[in-house]
Amino acid sequence: MEEQSTGTQYVLTLSCPDKQGIVHAVSSYLFMTGCNIVDSQQYGDAESGLFFMRVHFTAEKQVDAERLRASFAAIGASFRMEWSIHPSAERMRVLLMVSKFGHCLNDLLFRARIGALPVEIAGVVSNHTDFRELTESYGLPFHHLPVTRENKAEAERRLLDLVAEERVDLVVLARYMQVLSDDLCKALSGRIINIHHSFLPSFKGAKPYHQAHARGVKLIGATAHYVTADLDEGPIIEQEVARVGHEVTPEQLVALGRDVECQALARAVKWHSEHRVLLNGSRTVVFA
């Protein structure tokens, strides 16, 4: 549908207290401003009492984003909406962070290169230098920010400076193995995504896949989520699983785990960059 649409394309997302008239108000506004709805998704959550909506629409060329935002503001205020309007072609600037495991980094770099991931990668940050060559082979800047107990606060200040300098919209922890401070999590709230293995039962600490093998697990998985001050407990965006048999070795589990981590993280980044993820308290609404 997107390829057949004419005019400049935009995405409107909103959340607000659920009440009658929201869809009518939005669709009437778009009609009155000469816009055409390409795709619309909505969800009313009875538990939270909130209504969520994502509308992909086209507008005449003379109607730009600022004009749309200014004219929609009154509707947003009347329904107490949290809302945004973005041009569909506007790509988020993403900063990737990695430590010693590079499978997710390599996957995201490749997907962005071939156009499968609609983002503009601003650079890569790491507390090690292992992936400098890989990063620079893509023509991207590599920022080495070593982290120790003594310089952690300074390293995080430098990271925030980098986010501001590079106009970064989203930070992705592509297997970045440092615990972030509460202040940094708050500063990047809703703009930072992490990936981690997720097992039932959960295996923490070193070599989780080897622990899983020792317990004979039959299902391995990975979870992509927003980062909060509560370690690995932020709102979940996407999860992926793989079924395994008794014959699978620890090394094969690690390889399978890398695959599911890459898949879950790539989808989460893609959906966030396309404005398909809306926060609903400790949960998310994902219009995939």
C-alpha positions in Angstrom: 0.0 0.0 0.0 2.8 2.4 0.9 4.4 2.2 -2.6 1.0 2.9 -4.3 0.3 6.0 -2.2 0.8 9.5 -3.6 1.8 12.7 -1.7 4.0 13.0 1.3 3.5 10.3 3.8 3.3 10.7 7.6 2.6 8.6 10.7 0.5 9.9 13.5 0.7 8.1 16.9 -1.4 8.9 20.0 -2.4 7.6 23.3 -5.1 9.1 25.6 -7.8 8.3 28.1 -10.4 6.2 26.2 -13.7 7.9 25.3 -16.1 8.2 22.4 -15.2 10.3 19.4 -11.4 9.8 19.2 -11.4 8.0 15.9 -14.0 10.3 14.5 -12.0 13.4 15.5 -8.8 12.1 14.0 -10.3 10.9 10.7 -12.4 14.2 10.4 -9.2 16.2 11.0 -7.3 14.3 8.3 -10.2 14.7 5.9 -10.6 18.4 6.5 -6.8 19.0 5.9 -6.9 17.1 2.6 -5.1 14.0 3.9 -5.8 10.4 2.9 -5.6 7.5 5.4 -3.4 4.7 4.0 -3.5 2.4 7.1 -5.0 2.8 10.6 -4.6 0.7 13.7 -6.1 1.2 17.1 -6.5 -0.5 20.5 -8.5 0.3 23.6 -7.0 -1.2 26.8 -9.8 -1.9 29.3 -7.3 -2.4 32.0 -5.5 0.9 31.8 -8.4 2.8 30.4 -6.2 4.1 27.6 -6.7 4.3 23.8 -3.9 3.9 21.4 -3.8 4.7 17.7 -1.4 4.7 14.7 -2.4 6.3 11.5 -0.3 6.2 8.3 -1.6 8.9 5.9 -0.6 11.0 2.9 -0.9 14.8 2.7 -0.6 17.2 -0.2 2.9 18.5 -0.7 2.1 22.0 0.5 1.1 20.6 3.9 4.3 20.0 5.8 4.9 18.4 9.2 5.0 21.6 11.2 1.6 22.8 9.7 0.1 19.4 10.6 1.4 19.5 14.1 0.2 23.0 14.7 -3.3 22.3 13.4 -3.6 19.0 15.3 -2.6 20.5 18.6 -6.1 21.5 19.6 -7.5 18.0 19.0 -4.6 16.6 21.0 -5.4 18.9 23.9 -9.1 18.3 23.9 -8.6 14.5 24.3 -5.5 14.9 26.6 -3.4 13.0 24.0 0.2 12.2 24.0 0.8 12.3 20.3 3.4 12.8 17.5 3.4 13.3 13.8 6.5 12.2 11.8 7.2 12.0 8.0 7.4 8.3 7.0 10.6 9.0 5.1 12.4 10.5 8.1 14.9 8.0 9.4 15.7 7.7 13.0 19.4 8.3 13.9 20.5 5.2 15.9 23.6 4.8 18.1 24.7 1.2 18.6 26.5 0.0 21.7 28.4 -3.3 22.0 31.0 -5.0 24.2 32.6 -8.4 23.4 29.8 -10.2 21.5 29.3 -8.8 18.0 26.5 -10.9 16.5 23.7 -8.4 17.1 25.9 -5.5 16.0 26.9 -7.2 12.8 23.2 -8.1 12.1 22.0 -4.5 12.6 24.8 -3.0 10.5 24.0 -5.4 7.6 20.3 -4.9 7.8 20.7 -1.1 7.7 23.1 -1.4 4.8 20.7 -3.3 2.6 17.7 -1.2 3.6 15.9 -3.9 5.6 16.2 -1.7 8.7 14.9 1.9 8.0 17.4 3.8 10.2 20.4 5.9 9.9 23.2 4.6 12.1 25.1 7.5 13.7 28.0 5.3 15.0 29.0 2.6 17.4 30.1 2.9 21.0 32.0 0.2 22.8 33.9 -0.2 26.1 36.3 -2.4 24.1 38.0 -2.1 20.7 37.1 -5.5 19.3 34.7 -4.2 16.7 36.4 -1.0 15.5 37.4 -2.6 12.2 33.9 -4.0 11.6 32.3 -0.6 12.3 34.8 1.3 10.2 34.3 -1.1 7.3 30.8 0.3 7.1 32.2 3.8 7.0 30.8 4.6 10.5 32.5 6.3 13.4 33.7 4.1 16.3 33.8 5.6 19.8 35.8 3.8 22.4 34.5 4.6 25.8 36.2 2.4 28.4 34.3 2.0 31.6 35.7 1.3 35.0 34.3 1.7 38.5 36.2 5.0 38.8 35.3 6.6 35.5 31.7 5.2 35.0 30.0 8.6 35.7 32.3 10.4 33.3 31.8 7.7 30.6 28.1 8.1 30.8 28.3 11.9 30.6 30.4 11.5 27.5 27.8 9.1 26.1 25.0 11.6 26.7 27.1 14.3 25.0 27.5 12.0 22.0 23.8 11.4 21.8 23.2 15.2 21.7 26.1 15.9 19.3 25.0 13.3 16.8 21.3 14.1 17.2 20.6 10.5 18.2 16.9 9.4 18.4 17.5 5.8 19.6 20.3 4.0 21.5 20.5 0.2 21.0 22.4 -2.0 23.4 23.5 -4.7 21.0 24.9 -6.9 23.7 26.5 -4.0 25.6 27.5 -5.7 28.9 27.6 -2.7 31.3 24.9 -1.9 33.8 23.6 1.7 33.2 23.0 4.1 36.0 19.5 5.1 37.0 20.3 8.7 35.9 21.3 7.5 32.4 18.2 5.3 32.1 16.0 8.2 33.0 17.8 10.6 30.6 17.2 8.1 27.7 13.7 6.9 28.9 11.8 5.5 25.9 14.8 5.9 23.6 17.0 3.0 24.6 16.5 -0.7 23.7 18.3 -3.8 25.1 18.4 -7.4 24.2 19.0 -10.3 26.6 18.5 -14.0 26.7 15.3 -15.1 28.4 14.8 -18.6 29.7 12.2 -20.3 31.8 13.6 -21.1 34.3 15.9 -18.1 34.2 19.7 -18.5 34.2 21.7 -15.6 35.4 25.5 -15.0 35.5 28.2 -16.5 33.3 27.4 -18.9 30.4 23.6 -18.9 30.6 23.3 -21.3 27.6 25.6 -23.8 29.2 23.5 -23.6 32.4 20.4 -24.2 30.2 22.0 -27.2 28.6 22.8 -28.6 32.0 19.2 -28.3 33.0 17.9 -29.9 29.7 15.8 -27.0 28.5 13.6 -27.5 25.5 13.0 -23.9 24.6 15.4 -21.0 24.4 14.5 -17.4 23.8 15.5 -13.7 23.7 13.7 -10.5 24.8 14.0 -7.0 23.4 12.8 -4.3 25.8 13.1 -0.7 26.7 15.8 0.0 29.3 14.7 1.2 32.8 16.5 1.4 36.1 15.1 -2.1 36.9 17.7 -4.3 35.3 16.2 -6.3 32.3 12.6 -5.5 33.5 11.7 -2.7 31.1 8.6 -2.8 28.9 8.9 -5.7 26.4 8.8 -4.9 22.7 9.5 -8.3 21.1 10.5 -11.9 22.0 11.7 -14.8 19.9 12.1 -18.5 20.8 13.6 -21.6 19.3 12.8 -25.2 20.3 15.7 -27.5 21.0 16.1 -31.2 21.5 18.1 -33.4 23.8 20.9 -33.8 21.3 21.8 -30.1 21.1 25.2 -29.3 22.5 26.0 -26.2 24.6 27.9 -24.7 21.6 24.8 -25.3 19.4 22.6 -23.6 22.0 24.9 -20.6 21.9 24.6 -20.4 18.1 20.8 -20.7 18.3 20.7 -18.1 21.0 22.6 -15.7 18.9 20.1 -16.1 16.1 17.1 -15.5 18.2 18.7 -12.5 19.9 19.4 -11.0 16.4 15.9 -11.6 15.2 14.1 -10.2 18.3 16.4 -7.1 18.5 16.1 -6.3 14.8 12.3 -6.4 14.9 12.2 -4.2 18.0 14.4 -1.6 16.4 12.5 -1.7 13.2 9.1 -1.3 14.9 10.4 1.5 17.1 11.9 3.3 14.2 8.6 3.1 12.3 6.7 4.5 15.3 4.8 1.2 15.9 5.5 0.9 19.6 3.6 2.9 22.2 4.2 2.7 25.9 1.4 1.5 28.1 2.7 1.7 31.6 5.1 -1.3 32.2 3.9 -2.8 28.9 3.8 -1.9 25.2 1.3 -1.7 22.5 2.9 -2.8 19.2 1.1 -2.1 15.9 3.2 -4.5 13.9 
